[in-house]
Amino acid sequence: MLKEIYIDNFRRFINQRIEFSETMLIKGRNGTGKTTLIELIRRLKRFIVNNDNTGHVNELFTSEDVPRWLSGDYGQVLSHIEIKLQKAGIEYVYKLKIQLSQKDEKVRIYSEQLAINDELVYVSGIDDDNVHVRTDDGRDFVYGFDWHHSGLLISARVSKKIRTFLDEVDHRIHAFVLEPDTILEDDNQSEALAFTGHNFSQWYSKMLTRDIESASDVLKSYREFLPNCKRVFLDNNNEFTIEETGLEKSLFDIRFSELSTGQKKLCIYYAIFKLFPENSTFIFDEFENHLSPNELQPLYDMIQTQQDERDNQVILVSHHDKTINWYHESSLEFSLSGLPAHVKVDRAGDNGDVDDFFQVVQNHTAPYRM
């Protein structure tokens, strides 16, 4: 479960710590940082795991991510990000500092560390030029620091604890901005479901071969919103296809590409909650877009059932919080505050009123001293 994230000097986030509950609604007007939060979590996952060798710091973080009003020595600024995960009594705290130069637009890792139950098992930084790893047998394993990539993947070879952390991030933290009509090419041929959901057919094909029983449960869910649905299969082109019953019990096929945007999103949602691992964290941007209230309520009911049975965490980001009525008591409201404007996060109280729950840094314009 994602317990907490800390963001400092990333776009409009300044010294902001956000705590998450098992179910959470994030709401607010356009431009208040909601989608930025999702994008940052998605990038951070890709950077940490780096299982397709695309986690280069220069590709994931750019000088455009630096708040315009900050300028440290030599035009350099530090962006600081922390995440806290918890599972079965084990707490993981990952910290990353990225140095961005506004002058030549260079980006590099300044420091990186991982602590598990308050034990520091991995640390690297510019001051040492080395990576230090606590191995499984308690030794200090040291190798050269590479400021381009996270060192966790290499360090995992000598530390089971780090391997477990990477597995948690890779398989149980999922951020989506579902736009299934998007046409994109998957250059890395990843087996994961793309954050837009555009490769749903390919992903479903892989999941189908791994878990036939769960795929059967997905089909039962589809029958709730796809009229006359008899079965779901993959056609000769490996495209997700629905077989429907027509007049006089005749059968005809409807491919995934022929469905409406709302039907595509429903297909993806039900598959996600049935086929992803237990104890997963799901973060969705504009969850309710293209869906009617009649389609949303059964989906919310299913989410709650899945949370009870599979211990999943669900974080929804929305402009239209009133359509997500049972999330109101566990919500965060994003807004902009101060000059220059930076993200302010308030937490809703039990009575639905908004309390000043998170402190906003006062001296946010002070430059970093390098």
C-alpha positions, 0 to 999 in steps of 0.5 A: 500500500502507498502510505505517503509521498513527499515532493519538493521542487517538482513543478508546482509542488513545494515541500508537500507531504501527502498521506494516503488511506485505503480509499482516497479521492483527490479533487480540485480544479484544473492546474492544481497538480492532480495529474502531475502527481499521477505522472510523477508516480508513473515516472518514479516507478519506471525509474526505480524498476528499470526492467526494460532499460528505459529508466534513464534519469534524463528521460524521466526528469527534465529542466521543465520540471523545475519550478521557474522561480527557483534558482540555486548556486550555478543555476542548479536546483534539487528536486526531492521525492520520497515514497513510503510503502507498507505491506504485512508490517514491513515499511519501505522508505525510498528517497531520491534527490535529482539535481537539475541545471537550469543553465545547460538543462543537465539532469543527474541523480544527486542521492538515492537511498532505501530504508526498510523498517528503519534499516538503511539497506541502500545509499548512493550520492554525489558526495561519495561517488559510490553505492553502498548496499547491505547484503543478505549476509550483512556485508557492505557491498560497494560499487561505482555510482552511476548518476544516470540510472537508479542503482537498485536493480544492480544492488538487488543481485546481492540483497533479497530485501531490495528485490522484494521492494522492486517487486512491490513497486513493479507489480503492485503500484499502478497509475493510469490515465485511461485513454483506450482510443489512443494509438501508440506503439509500444517500443519496449514491448512491455507485458504491462498494461500501458497507462493509457490502456491502449494495449489492452488486447495484448495485455489481456492475451498474456493475462488470459494464459496465466489465470483462466479462472480469473478471466472467467470472473471477468467475463461474468462482470462484462455481462453486466454492461455488454448486452447479450454477451456470450463470451470473450475471446482473442481473434486471429489478430490477437484482438480482444473480441466479444461474441454477442447473441443476435436475432434467432440466436445467431452470433456475431463478433464485436472487436475491442476497437469497435466498442465505445470509449465508455465500454472500452474503459469498463472492460479495462476496469473490470479486468484490472481489478480481477487480474492484477495481484492482490494488495495492489495500489491503483491510481486513476485519473478522471476515473468516471469520464465517459461513464454514466451513473448507472455504470459507475455504481456497480463498478464502485460496488465491485471495487469495495468488494475487491478491497475487502477480498483482495486488500487493494488500495484505490485512489481516484482523481477527479474534477467531479467529486460528487459522482464519487459520493462514497469517497467524500469522507476520505478525500484530498482537495488540491488548490494553488496558494501563495505567490508564486502559486504552489500546490496546497493540499487540504484533507476533508474532515469527517463532517465533509468540511476541509481542514488545514491538514498539511503544512505549506512551507513559508519560505518557499522561494529560498534558493538551495545551497549546493 
